Each structure stands twice: as structure tokens, then as C-alpha cells.
Amino acid sequence: MGRRGRGVCLALLLGLLPLAGVAAERLKVCFEGEDVRPWRNKDGSGLNFELLNRVAKRSGIVFDYVPTPWRRCFTEMKKGLVAGVLGGSFKAERTAYGAYPGGNPADARRSVYTDHYVLVRRMGEPVGWDGQRITQLVGPVAIQNGYSVGDDLKAMGVAIDDGARSAADNLHKLRSGRVSAMAALAGEMASLLAGDPSLREKIEILPRPLVEKPYYLMLSHQLLQSRPELAERIWANIEAVRQSKEYQKIEAQALDRQP
């Protein structure tokens, strides 16, 4: 190779060198500032972060997770202050704030996880759930503020008390007699019982699920419009990671299931 050819090669190599030191693109992702175990915790642990960190690596980006009150998450996404919201189930009205994978309706294959709500009563109370109706209920059912199960309960003609931000707060309402039932995610109730086994003598989780829902990483309309290829890459990688044997083993262990 002649001197000129060597010079061109050297120039190309030097031109590439700065790229090696370029930091990965960072995207802010908002999540509810309450523990929703085993999926995500305020300290950044949980299956959702385990999954999304793998997604970020495959996508060539870094997610910065921002704990925020749930309703504010959607407002900030609508304004473009965060790139996405983690852990929202599908509600058509939420598409005014951001986008779901697949649009409207959302594509469940690209959800981050699936969980179901259960109905919880005090031990020995007559409140029942037959799969269609909640029976012998006195007063409202306690739910967490902004949670979509409130719409499901209202559709059944059931009044709700959505003043609390955490399942633990609603459990206190239930035990103190302020409500006769509460609706909570099954994973969160399992964690609360594991943390305080004595609760098994004080409350009952009815065996039939209230409703099962997939939960998503929503992305802002601003990101979708300016970087549609990045949004597609993120959502495609969520599906790929969830289907991987490595992640499925981690999830199964965390949920105390056999792989």
C-alpha cells in the first residue's frame, strides 16, 4: 500500500476513534414511586428493570428510571419530559398521553409482564366474587390511585376508594374496617404476605382472579414521531427478551414457579 493509501486508512481509523467513546443515548422512563413487587421497587430492583436493562443493551441505549407519582407520570410523558412510562395496562384514553406497542389496541406480545388482580377481604367476612359479581359488599372497594382496575369495578357497579397510593395502605384500611374489601395485584399481595406471614390469619385472598392484564412500556408521542425506528427497536426487543430462556428462568424463580 502506498503512502497515500496508508494516509487514507489512518484518517478513517482516526475518524472512527471518537465513536468508541460516545456515550449511549439515555432515555428517561417514569415509573410509579411505590413498590409493585416482584415487578419493580423504588430502589430500582425488580423484574421490570431486569428485563428493560437487557432491552436497553440490545437497543444500544440506557434507561434512566425516574420514580414519580403515577398520574404525574402520564402528564410528564404527554409533555415529552420523559420518554416513556413503565407498567401501565391498556386504557384507550391513555393514548392521549403516549403510545402503546401496536397502537390501539396494544400488542400484548410486546408487553413487559402480565399480572392479575385479586379481591381481598378480612378473614371470615362474607364478601364474595363469583367471576361476574362481587356479593355481600358493604361500602367501596379500596384500590390504588390511578389503577385501571377501578374502571373494571365501576363497570360492575361497584364503588371504589382510590385515595391510597400503595397496596400496604389499602391493607391497613381493610384491617381497620374502613373498607370491607380491596383489589390488588396478585404479585404485590404475595409479597406482603411473605413479609408478614401473620397476615394469613387476618385476611383472605379470594381464589378467582378479578381480571388479568398485560402491562406495557408506553413511549411518548414525541419519541415515536422523531425516532420511530428507535421506538420499534425497543418494543421488538421487549418481546425478544421476554421470550428468551434466560429471562424466563429469572422470572420463574422470582415468581416462585418452576421454569
N, C-alpha and C positions, 0 to 999 in steps of 0.2 A: 504493500500500500504506500502511495506517495505521501509527501509531506502535507499536501492539500487535503488528501483523504483522511489522514490521521487528525488534521485540524478540525475537519467537519465532525468526525466521530467524537472528538474531545468536547467540542462545543455542544453536541447533542447530549452527551453524558452530563456535562455541567448543567445543562438546561433542565435535566430531569432531577438533579440532586435536590433542589428546593422542595420538590413534590414529596419527597420522602419525609420531610419534616413538617408538612402541612397537617394541622390538627384536623381530626374528623369533625364533620358538621354536627352541631349539637342542637337537639330539639327539646323544648320544654314540654313535658307531659304532666298534666294535672291529675291528681287522684284524691279521693276523699281522705281528709285528715283524721280518720278513725281506723282502728284495726278491723279488717274484714278477713278473718282467718279461715283457712290457711292461705288465702289468696294474696293478701298484701297487708302489711303492717306499717305503722307510722315510721318505724326505724329503717324502712327500706328492705326488709326481709319479706319472704313470701313467694308463692309460686308464680304470681304475675310478673314479678321483677326477674325471677329466674328465667322465665320464658322470654320476656322482652329484651333482656340483656343479650340473649342468644340471637334474637331477631336483629338487634342493633348491629352486632358484629357481622352478621351475614349481609346487612344492608349498607355497611360502611359508614355508620353514623354512631352517635352517642345520645342516649336519652337522659335528660336531667329531670328527675321526678320531683314534683312540687306538691306537697300536701296542702290541701285547701278545703274549706267548707264546700260540700257537694254542689249546692246550687250555684255558688260562685264559679265553680269550675266551668260550667257551661257558658256563663256570661263572659268569662275571660277567653274561652275558645272562640266565641262569636266575634269578639273584638280583635282576635288574632294575637292576643297577648301570650297564649300558649298554643303549641302546635296540635295538641290533642288532649282528650280526656280518656282516662283508663277506667274500665269497669262499668260502663253504662249498658243496660239492656236496651232492646229496641223499643222506642216510642216514636211514632211518626212525627209528633210535634217537636222532638229534639233535632230533627233535620234542619230546623231553622237556625240551630246553633253550630252544627257541624255535620260531617258526613260519616256514614257507616260504610264498611266494605260491602260492595254490591248495591249500595244506594237504598232505595225504599221499595220493597223491604230489604233488610240486611241479609247478607250471605252468612248463614250460621257456620259454614265450613271454615270461615275466617274469623270466628270468634276466639277470644282469648281463653275462655273457660265456660263451663256450664255448671249451674248450681240450681237448687230448688229451695223454695220457701216452705217452712213448716209452721203449723199452728201450735202454740204452746199455752198450756193452762196450768193453774195451781193443782197440785195433787188432790185427787178426789172430787174436783169440780165437774159439773155436768156438761160443760161446753163441748160440743161435738162438731165433726166435719165429715160429711158422707161423700165428699168428692164433688158435690154440687152446691150444698148449702151448709152454712155454719148455724148450728142449732143451740138453743138454750144460752144464748149470749146476752149478757146484761151490760149495756154501755158499748163504747167503741173498742176496736182492736188497736193496740199500740203498734206502730211501725216507725222506722227511722225516717227522718225528714228527707223528703225528695225521692224516696224509693218508689219504684214503679209498681210494686205490689199494692200500693194504695189505690191505683186505678182498677186493679183486679177486684179488690174488696168493694170499692164503690159500685162496680158493675153488678155485684151481688146484692147491693142494697145495704151494705154494712158500713156503719160509721167508723171513722178512723181517728186516732190520736197520733199525730205525726210531729209532736213537739220535741222529741228526743233525737240526738244525733248518733247514739250508739245502741247496740243490742243490750249492752250491760245496763244502760239507763232504763231501757224498757223492761228489762228483767226486774229491776228494782220497783218499777211501777206495778208490775204483775204481783210480786211477792208482798207488796204493801197493800194490795187490794184496790189500787187506784183504777186498774182495768182488770177484766176477767180473762183476757187472752191477749197474746202478742203474736205477730208474724215476724219471722226472722229467717235468714239464710241458714240452711242446714249445717254448712261448714262452720259458721260462727257459733251456732248453738253447741256443736260438738266440742269446739274449743273451750267454750265457757264451762261445759260440764267436766271436761278434762282438767281444767284449772281449779274446779271446786266440786269434787265428787259428791259432797253432801247435798248438792242441788237435786240429785236424783231422788231424794226423799221429799222434796218440796215442790217440784214441778214435773209436768208430763209433756212430752212431745208427741203429738198425735201422729200415728204411723203413716197416714196417707198424705203425700205432698200436696200443698196448696196449689202450686204452679211451678213448673220448671222453665228456666230461661237461659239462653246463651248471653254472654256478656262480651263487649267489644272494646277495642281501642278505636274511638272516634277520632277523626282528624279534621282540622279546621278547613273551612271553605277556602281560606286564603292559601293554605298549603296545597290543597287539591287543584286550585286554579293555576298557581305559579309553578308547582312541581308535581304534575300528575304522575310522572314516571316514578318519582320517589314514593308517593303515596301507594301506588300499585306494588312497588317492591316491598314496602313494609308489610302490607296486608298479605301478599303472597308468602312472605317469609314467616308470618304468624302461622299460616296454615301448615307450611312445611315443618316448622319446629314442633308444633303440636302433634304432628303425625310421626315425628321421629321416635325411634325406640328409646333413645337416651332420655328425652324429656318425659315420655310416657312412664318410664320407670321411676323418675323423680316424683312425678305427680302421684303415681300409685302409692309410693312409700309415704308421701306426705298425707295422703287421704286414708292411710292405713288399709290399703287394699292390696291384693296380690297382683303383681304385674301381669 
